[in-house]
Every structure is written in structure tokens, then in C-alpha cells.
């Protein structure tokens, strides 16, 4: 990592818009802003300036302790053309700044105590959000919702450790350890860690979206349904069976959740090598999806060989071509839909989202193994307390749980953990 004492600069808006904003952060931020503009910006306020390279904009200064990074910061705007942004960045570098590394502004905010690691991850998730649900989840992280939960658990455990160590070192003054009370305290924390872990699957679905594999016999109307849901002629549709040979993937948003649809090859005995590969990929898609749409022709029903299409994933029977049924007649199985008219598709999407448990959980793929390790340490501590192990041995397990929780928030984070968190950030955050 570069020295955190340098003054850094980078655009914090996308290049090419009407206006671009650059951020300078570090002890020389104000001086450099003045050097490139030839005017003295107003501390704590905004001032119109003309830059030496020929453009103009607004300079806003933030005092140390009152900025995003916690350092002295200047945010300077210019017109959004690539040449203007590039020239202004070069002017700042010429005046003593260096280019910011990806995520370095947020890293400095973390190092200066403005954010913890979970809030920093919320910043990244906010930038990357594609759906309303993802944005709400990211905003909860940024607000410190997970930080407060983890910090409260950690403080309880530290209090338990203090009680153990006091009873070991000063038993004459404080008396023997109340092991029953200790067991209760550990059990409460263990239960809350388990609750956080239980929310991880739902949080993953919000963060990563829901994958739906569309499988069925040739000419069941899978590609037509795929196109209708997308409202686009993405897949080739013909009357000839087996038109789809490879898996097509597209994503939509439904009720704030990203839903990725996989249109697959029709399942039947393959007539050639290409179709055989396509059928194999169809089954792989079905086994790897969160939900499977098993599409069949409503005029024929799901019988006649469809039984071997069963997968181990949650499956919804979809009775396509329901528009071809006689008035008043409904399919004996499945959700009736029409890829031709669009009837039934809203109900199908609602049923799809309803088959999986999603919610406002905040646990991501970095947090989960640490929570699992903490849960294991807490189980060992509970078992040790019940078995009457020496007090200091029970404390060892609690110390391990405290360390794991501290790695989530960054209070016990190593440089490797910081590198892993911030390496995925874009430049300017």
C-alpha cells in the first residue's frame, strides 16, 4: 500500500457527464486546490474558481475531521469532458498530489475511524447496486446496522472474559466465578450469532440476485416465455424443435430483486453432438439454479415423459400456452401462463420470488466464515463451562470468538484482510 500520508487525487464521478468532481485528500489538499485554481477557496464553503488549464468550476473545502476521509479534503468540479478531467488531475499531480489507488479514499476513512469495515463494504455495495433491494441493503450496512450488532456481541463477550480473569487473578476479592451466569451470557451471544448466520442465505439472494433455470421439452415454449418476460426477442423462436442449443442468460428486476433467467436447450434424446452438449448444459443449469421453471405445454399436460426432468432445486410447474385451452378450461397442474399474451407471468414471478427466503440480512461472504468460526468457539466455550473445565480454558474460546467478531468490523483486522476488502473498490471511492 502507498503511504497514507500522501495527498491523493481522483475523479469521484464518472467521466463524460455534464459535470465531474475530483477529490483531493491529505494534508496538502487545500494548498493544491489553490495552486490549480489560482484562487483561495473558502474553508467550509464553496467558491467559483477558474482553473489554470482553462476550465472553471466549484471548489469546496472540508476541514480535517469533517470530511469523508477524516483528512483535509478539497472537492473541485469541472466540466465532464475526458480532456478537462484528465488535465485537472494532471495539474493536481503536478502540484504535489499522487493518483489515488482503488478504494483509497474509503480506506483512509476506515483508518481514521470514520467507518468500520462493514460500513466500507456498504459503500462498495451502494456503488454496485443494481436493484432497489440491493440499495436498501447497502444503505443499512453504511448506516452501521451490522456494526452495532457485532460490536454489542463483542462487548458482551469481553465483559464475560473480564469476569473470568478477575475471578482467576483476584478470587479473594471478587469471589468465585458465577458459572451459571457465564453460561447464560455465552448462550445468548451464541443464539444471536446463529441468527446472523441464518440471515446469510437471504442476504446473498438480495446481493447476488435469484437465478431461474427454464427447462422443459422441445417446443414447450421456453424461449417464447424467456422473450416475453424480458420483453425482448432475445432468443430465436421457430416451430422447429431444438432451436435453442446453448444456454442464454439475461437479468431483470422484479420487486427490487435481480432475477437472472437461463433459457436452456429442450430436454430430449439428443440427435447430434451439439444438441447432446446443450442438453447436458440444461441439466447443469437446473442443478445450479435457485429456482427451476419446468415448462410444459398446457394443452398436453406435464405427463408423457416429463417425470425425468425432476431436479433437486425448488421447482415451479409452468403450464405454458394456456391461451390455447378452451374457455373455462384450466391446466390440471402448474401455474397457467401464456408466452403469447403475457397472461399469468406476474403471478409466475411472484411465486418464484416466494419460493426462496430473502430478507434484509447483512451478512456477506466475508462475514459468514468468521461468524461460523465464532459460533464454533462459543459452542466449545459452552461445552467447557458445562463440563467444568478450568475458567482460563473457557476464556481461551471466548477470546477466539472476540477475535472473529473483531475481524468482521476491522477492530482486529490484519493488512491481508484490509487488502481483500478494498481491492475490489473502484478508483474514486
C-alpha positions as CSV (number, residue, x, y, z in Angstrom):
1,X,0.0,0.0,0.0
2,X,1.1,3.6,-0.7
3,X,1.9,5.9,2.2
4,X,-1.3,7.1,3.9
5,X,0.4,10.5,4.5
6,X,0.4,11.4,0.8
7,X,-2.1,13.8,-0.6
8,X,-4.1,11.8,-3.2
9,X,-6.5,12.8,-6.1
10,X,-9.0,11.0,-8.3
11,X,-12.3,11.7,-10.0
12,X,-15.2,10.7,-7.8
13,X,-17.8,10.9,-10.6
14,X,-17.9,9.1,-13.9
15,X,-16.1,10.9,-16.8
16,X,-18.3,12.0,-19.6
17,X,-21.2,13.7,-17.8
18,X,-22.0,17.3,-17.7
19,X,-20.0,17.9,-14.5
20,X,-17.2,15.9,-13.0
21,X,-15.9,16.2,-9.4
22,X,-12.3,15.4,-8.2
23,X,-11.4,14.8,-4.6
24,X,-8.1,15.8,-3.0
25,X,-7.4,14.2,0.4
26,X,-4.4,14.8,2.6
27,X,-2.5,17.5,4.5
28,X,-1.8,19.5,1.3
29,X,-5.3,19.2,-0.3
30,X,-6.2,22.9,0.3
31,X,-2.9,24.1,-0.9
32,X,-3.1,22.1,-4.1
33,X,-6.7,23.2,-4.8
34,X,-5.4,26.8,-4.5
35,X,-2.4,26.1,-6.7
36,X,-4.5,24.7,-9.6
37,X,-7.1,27.4,-9.4
38,X,-5.1,30.5,-8.6
39,X,-7.7,31.5,-6.1
40,X,-8.2,30.9,-2.4
41,X,-11.2,28.6,-1.8
42,X,-13.3,29.2,1.3
43,X,-12.8,26.7,4.1
44,X,-16.1,25.1,5.0
45,X,-17.8,26.7,1.9
46,X,-18.0,26.6,-1.9
47,X,-16.4,29.1,-4.3
48,X,-16.5,29.5,-8.0
49,X,-12.9,29.3,-9.5
50,X,-11.2,29.3,-12.8
51,X,-8.5,26.6,-13.3
52,X,-5.2,27.3,-14.8
53,X,-5.8,24.7,-17.6
54,X,-8.7,26.8,-18.9
55,X,-11.9,25.3,-17.4
56,X,-13.9,26.5,-14.4
57,X,-16.0,25.0,-11.6
58,X,-16.7,25.0,-7.9
59,X,-14.1,24.3,-5.1
60,X,-15.4,23.0,-1.8
61,X,-13.1,22.6,1.2
62,X,-13.6,20.3,4.2
63,X,-11.6,20.6,7.4
64,X,-9.8,17.7,9.0
65,X,-12.3,15.6,11.0
66,X,-15.2,16.9,9.0
67,X,-14.6,15.2,5.6
68,X,-15.4,11.7,4.2
69,X,-11.9,10.5,4.8
70,X,-11.4,12.4,8.0
71,X,-8.5,14.3,6.5
72,X,-8.2,17.7,5.0
73,X,-10.2,17.5,1.7
74,X,-10.9,19.6,-1.3
75,X,-13.6,18.6,-3.8
76,X,-13.2,20.5,-7.1
77,X,-15.6,20.3,-10.0
78,X,-15.1,21.0,-13.7
79,X,-17.0,20.1,-16.9
80,X,-17.2,16.4,-17.5
81,X,-15.2,16.0,-20.7
82,X,-12.4,13.5,-20.6
83,X,-9.8,16.1,-21.6
84,X,-10.9,18.5,-18.9
85,X,-10.9,15.9,-16.2
86,X,-7.5,14.4,-17.3
87,X,-5.9,17.9,-17.4
88,X,-7.2,18.9,-14.0
89,X,-5.9,15.6,-12.5
90,X,-2.5,16.2,-14.1
91,X,-2.5,19.7,-12.7
92,X,-3.1,18.4,-9.2
93,X,-0.4,15.8,-9.6
94,X,2.0,18.5,-10.8
95,X,1.2,20.5,-7.7
96,X,2.1,17.6,-5.4
97,X,-0.7,15.0,-5.3
98,X,-0.5,11.4,-6.4
99,X,-3.2,9.4,-8.1
100,X,-5.4,7.6,-5.6
101,X,-5.5,3.8,-5.6
102,X,-8.8,1.9,-5.9
103,X,-10.7,2.3,-2.6
104,X,-8.1,4.5,-1.0
105,X,-10.5,7.3,0.0
106,X,-12.6,4.8,1.9
107,X,-9.5,3.0,3.3
108,X,-8.5,6.3,4.8
109,X,-12.0,6.8,6.2
110,X,-11.6,3.4,7.9
111,X,-8.1,4.2,9.1
112,X,-9.2,7.5,10.5
113,X,-12.2,5.9,12.3
114,X,-14.9,7.4,10.1
115,X,-16.1,3.9,9.0
116,X,-15.7,0.3,10.1
117,X,-15.1,-2.5,7.6
118,X,-18.8,-3.4,7.3
119,X,-19.7,0.3,6.5
120,X,-16.9,0.4,4.0
121,X,-18.4,-2.7,2.3
122,X,-21.7,-0.9,2.4
123,X,-20.1,2.0,0.4
124,X,-18.9,-0.5,-2.2
125,X,-22.3,-2.3,-2.4
126,X,-24.0,1.1,-2.8
127,X,-21.9,1.9,-5.8
128,X,-22.5,-1.5,-7.3
129,X,-26.3,-1.7,-6.5
130,X,-28.5,-2.6,-9.5
131,X,-31.8,-3.0,-7.7
132,X,-33.8,-1.3,-5.1
133,X,-33.4,-4.2,-2.6
134,X,-29.6,-4.1,-3.1
135,X,-29.5,-0.3,-2.5
136,X,-31.6,-0.7,0.7
137,X,-29.3,-3.5,2.0
138,X,-26.2,-1.5,1.2
139,X,-27.6,1.6,2.9
140,X,-28.2,-0.5,6.1
141,X,-24.6,-1.6,6.0
142,X,-23.4,2.0,5.5
143,X,-25.6,3.2,8.4
144,X,-23.7,0.8,10.8
145,X,-26.6,-1.7,11.3
146,X,-24.3,-4.7,11.3
147,X,-21.5,-2.8,13.1
148,X,-23.9,-2.2,16.1
149,X,-24.9,-5.8,16.2
150,X,-21.4,-7.2,16.1
151,X,-20.0,-4.6,18.5
152,X,-22.7,-5.4,21.1
153,X,-21.9,-9.1,20.9
154,X,-18.2,-8.4,21.2
155,X,-18.6,-6.2,24.2
156,X,-20.7,-8.9,26.0
157,X,-18.0,-11.4,25.4
158,X,-15.3,-9.0,26.5
159,X,-17.3,-8.5,29.7
160,X,-17.5,-12.3,30.2
161,X,-13.8,-12.6,29.7
162,X,-13.2,-9.8,32.3
163,X,-15.3,-11.7,34.8
164,X,-13.3,-14.9,34.3
165,X,-9.9,-13.2,34.5
166,X,-11.0,-11.2,37.6
167,X,-12.1,-14.5,39.3
168,X,-8.8,-16.2,38.4
169,X,-6.5,-13.3,39.4
170,X,-8.4,-11.8,42.3
171,X,-10.6,-14.6,43.7
172,X,-10.1,-13.4,47.2
173,X,-11.5,-10.0,46.4
174,X,-14.3,-10.8,43.9
175,X,-15.1,-14.4,44.9
176,X,-15.6,-17.5,42.7
177,X,-16.9,-17.2,39.1
178,X,-20.7,-17.5,38.7
179,X,-20.5,-20.2,36.1
180,X,-24.3,-20.4,35.7
181,X,-24.5,-16.7,34.8
182,X,-21.5,-17.1,32.5
183,X,-23.2,-20.0,30.7
184,X,-26.3,-17.8,30.2
185,X,-24.3,-14.9,28.8
186,X,-22.5,-17.2,26.4
187,X,-25.7,-18.9,25.3
188,X,-27.3,-15.5,24.5
189,X,-24.4,-14.5,22.3
190,X,-24.3,-17.9,20.6
191,X,-28.0,-17.6,19.8
192,X,-27.6,-14.1,18.3
193,X,-24.6,-15.3,16.2
194,X,-26.7,-18.2,14.9
195,X,-29.5,-15.7,14.0
196,X,-27.0,-13.6,12.0
197,X,-25.8,-16.8,10.2
198,X,-29.4,-17.7,9.5
199,X,-29.9,-14.5,7.6
200,X,-26.9,-15.1,5.3
201,X,-28.8,-17.0,2.6
202,X,-31.5,-14.3,2.2
203,X,-28.9,-11.6,2.2
204,X,-27.0,-13.4,-0.6
205,X,-30.1,-13.6,-2.7
206,X,-30.6,-9.8,-2.4
207,X,-27.0,-9.1,-3.0
208,X,-26.4,-11.6,-5.9
209,X,-29.9,-12.0,-7.2
210,X,-32.1,-15.0,-7.9
211,X,-31.2,-17.5,-10.7
212,X,-34.0,-19.2,-12.6
213,X,-33.4,-22.1,-15.0
214,X,-36.1,-22.6,-17.6
215,X,-36.2,-26.3,-18.6
216,X,-38.7,-28.5,-20.4
217,X,-39.3,-30.5,-23.6
218,X,-38.6,-29.0,-27.0
219,X,-41.5,-26.8,-28.2
220,X,-42.9,-26.3,-24.7
221,X,-42.4,-22.6,-25.3
222,X,-39.4,-22.0,-23.1
223,X,-37.7,-19.4,-25.4
224,X,-41.0,-17.7,-26.1
225,X,-41.6,-17.4,-22.3
226,X,-38.0,-16.1,-21.9
227,X,-38.6,-13.4,-24.5
228,X,-41.9,-12.4,-23.1
229,X,-40.6,-12.0,-19.5
230,X,-37.6,-9.9,-20.9
231,X,-39.9,-8.0,-23.3
232,X,-37.3,-8.6,-26.0
233,X,-36.7,-11.1,-28.8
234,X,-33.5,-12.3,-27.1
235,X,-33.9,-16.0,-28.0
236,X,-34.6,-17.4,-31.5
237,X,-38.0,-18.9,-31.7
238,X,-39.2,-21.2,-34.5
239,X,-41.7,-24.1,-34.9
240,X,-38.8,-26.5,-35.4
241,X,-38.0,-28.4,-32.1
242,X,-34.5,-28.0,-30.7
243,X,-33.8,-24.4,-31.9
244,X,-32.1,-23.5,-28.6
245,X,-28.7,-25.3,-28.4
246,X,-26.8,-23.2,-25.9
247,X,-27.9,-21.6,-22.6
248,X,-28.9,-17.9,-22.8
249,X,-28.7,-15.6,-19.7
250,X,-30.4,-12.3,-19.1
251,X,-31.3,-10.4,-15.9
252,X,-34.4,-8.4,-15.0
253,X,-35.5,-6.7,-11.8
254,X,-38.7,-7.8,-10.1
255,X,-39.9,-6.2,-6.8
256,X,-36.4,-4.9,-6.1
257,X,-34.7,-8.2,-6.7
258,X,-32.4,-9.1,-9.6
259,X,-33.7,-12.2,-11.4
260,X,-31.4,-13.9,-13.9
261,X,-33.2,-16.2,-16.4
262,X,-31.5,-19.1,-18.1
263,X,-33.1,-20.3,-21.3
264,X,-31.9,-23.8,-21.9
265,X,-31.9,-26.4,-24.6
266,X,-35.0,-28.6,-24.8
267,X,-34.6,-31.9,-22.9
268,X,-34.9,-35.0,-25.2
269,X,-32.7,-37.7,-26.5
270,X,-30.0,-35.8,-28.5
271,X,-29.9,-36.2,-32.3
272,X,-26.3,-34.9,-32.6
273,X,-23.2,-34.0,-30.6
274,X,-24.1,-30.3,-30.3
275,X,-27.6,-31.0,-29.0
276,X,-26.2,-33.5,-26.5
277,X,-23.9,-30.9,-25.1
278,X,-26.8,-28.4,-25.0
279,X,-29.0,-30.9,-23.1
280,X,-26.2,-31.6,-20.6
281,X,-25.8,-27.9,-20.0
282,X,-29.5,-27.6,-19.4
283,X,-29.3,-30.0,-16.6
284,X,-26.2,-28.3,-15.1
285,X,-28.1,-25.0,-15.2
286,X,-31.1,-26.6,-13.4
287,X,-28.9,-28.1,-10.7
288,X,-27.1,-24.8,-10.1
289,X,-30.1,-22.5,-10.1
290,X,-32.0,-21.1,-7.1
291,X,-35.4,-22.0,-8.8
292,X,-36.4,-24.1,-11.8
293,X,-39.3,-23.3,-14.1
294,X,-40.4,-26.7,-15.5
295,X,-42.3,-25.5,-18.6
296,X,-44.8,-27.8,-20.4
297,X,-47.5,-27.4,-23.0
298,X,-50.8,-26.8,-21.2
299,X,-52.7,-28.5,-23.9
300,X,-50.8,-31.7,-23.3
301,X,-50.1,-31.6,-19.6
302,X,-46.8,-32.5,-17.8
303,X,-47.1,-36.2,-18.4
304,X,-45.6,-38.2,-21.2
305,X,-42.0,-38.4,-20.1
306,X,-41.7,-35.2,-18.2
307,X,-41.2,-37.0,-15.0
308,X,-37.4,-37.5,-15.6
309,X,-36.9,-33.7,-15.7
310,X,-37.1,-33.5,-11.9
311,X,-34.2,-31.7,-10.2
312,X,-33.2,-31.2,-6.6
313,X,-33.9,-27.5,-6.8
314,X,-37.2,-25.7,-5.9
315,X,-39.3,-26.3,-9.0
316,X,-42.4,-24.5,-10.3
317,X,-44.5,-26.2,-12.9
318,X,-45.4,-23.7,-15.6
319,X,-48.4,-24.5,-17.9
320,X,-47.5,-22.5,-21.0
321,X,-49.8,-21.9,-24.0
322,X,-52.8,-21.6,-21.7
323,X,-54.3,-19.3,-24.3
324,X,-54.9,-22.4,-26.4
325,X,-57.1,-24.0,-23.8
326,X,-60.9,-23.9,-24.3
327,X,-62.7,-21.2,-22.4
328,X,-63.2,-22.1,-18.8
329,X,-60.7,-25.0,-19.0
330,X,-57.6,-24.8,-16.8
331,X,-54.4,-26.9,-16.8
332,X,-54.6,-29.7,-14.2
333,X,-51.1,-28.7,-12.9
334,X,-48.8,-25.8,-12.7
335,X,-49.2,-22.0,-13.0
336,X,-51.1,-21.2,-16.2
337,X,-49.2,-18.7,-18.4
338,X,-49.2,-17.5,-22.0
339,X,-45.9,-16.5,-23.6
340,X,-48.0,-15.2,-26.5
341,X,-50.2,-12.8,-24.4
342,X,-48.3,-12.4,-21.2
343,X,-51.1,-13.7,-19.1
344,X,-50.0,-15.3,-15.8
345,X,-46.4,-14.0,-15.9
346,X,-46.9,-11.6,-13.0
347,X,-48.2,-14.5,-10.9
348,X,-45.3,-16.7,-12.0
349,X,-42.8,-14.1,-11.0
350,X,-44.4,-13.6,-7.6
351,X,-44.4,-17.3,-7.0
352,X,-40.8,-17.5,-8.0
353,X,-39.6,-14.9,-5.5
354,X,-41.8,-16.5,-2.9
355,X,-40.1,-19.9,-3.2
356,X,-36.9,-18.6,-1.6
357,X,-36.3,-16.8,1.6
358,X,-34.8,-13.4,1.2
359,X,-34.6,-10.5,3.6
360,X,-32.7,-7.6,4.9
361,X,-29.8,-9.7,6.2
362,X,-26.4,-8.0,6.2
363,X,-24.0,-11.0,6.3
364,X,-21.9,-11.4,3.2
365,X,-19.4,-14.0,2.0
366,X,-16.5,-12.4,4.1
367,X,-18.5,-12.3,7.3
368,X,-20.0,-15.8,7.1
369,X,-16.9,-17.9,7.8
370,X,-15.9,-15.6,10.6
371,X,-19.3,-16.0,12.2
372,X,-19.1,-19.7,11.7
373,X,-15.7,-19.8,13.4
374,X,-17.1,-17.6,16.3
375,X,-20.1,-19.9,16.6
376,X,-17.8,-23.0,16.9
377,X,-15.7,-21.2,19.6
378,X,-18.8,-20.3,21.5
379,X,-20.1,-23.9,21.4
380,X,-16.8,-25.1,22.7
381,X,-16.9,-22.5,25.5
382,X,-20.5,-23.5,26.4
383,X,-19.5,-27.2,26.5
384,X,-16.4,-26.4,28.5
385,X,-18.4,-24.4,31.1
386,X,-20.9,-27.3,31.3
387,X,-18.1,-29.9,31.7
388,X,-16.4,-27.8,34.5
389,X,-13.2,-27.1,32.6
390,X,-10.9,-24.5,34.3
391,X,-12.0,-21.0,34.0
392,X,-9.0,-19.8,32.0
393,X,-9.6,-22.5,29.4
394,X,-13.1,-21.3,28.8
395,X,-11.7,-17.8,28.4
396,X,-9.5,-19.1,25.5
397,X,-12.6,-20.0,23.5
398,X,-14.2,-16.7,24.2
399,X,-11.0,-14.8,23.1
400,X,-11.2,-16.7,19.8
401,X,-14.9,-15.6,19.3
402,X,-14.0,-12.0,20.1
403,X,-11.2,-12.1,17.5
404,X,-13.5,-13.4,14.8
405,X,-16.1,-10.7,15.5
406,X,-13.3,-8.1,15.5
407,X,-12.2,-9.2,12.1
408,X,-15.7,-8.5,10.7
409,X,-15.7,-4.9,11.9
410,X,-12.0,-4.3,11.4
411,X,-11.1,-3.9,15.1
412,X,-8.9,-7.0,14.8
413,X,-8.2,-6.9,11.0
414,X,-4.8,-7.8,9.6
415,X,-3.3,-6.0,6.5
416,X,-4.3,-9.0,4.4
417,X,-8.0,-8.6,5.4
418,X,-7.9,-4.9,4.5
419,X,-6.3,-5.7,1.2
420,X,-9.0,-8.2,0.4
421,X,-11.8,-5.8,1.3
422,X,-10.5,-2.7,-0.5
423,X,-9.1,-4.3,-3.6
424,X,-12.5,-4.6,-5.3
425,X,-13.3,-0.9,-4.9
426,X,-13.3,1.4,-7.9
427,X,-10.9,4.3,-8.2
428,X,-12.5,7.4,-6.6
429,X,-14.1,5.6,-3.7
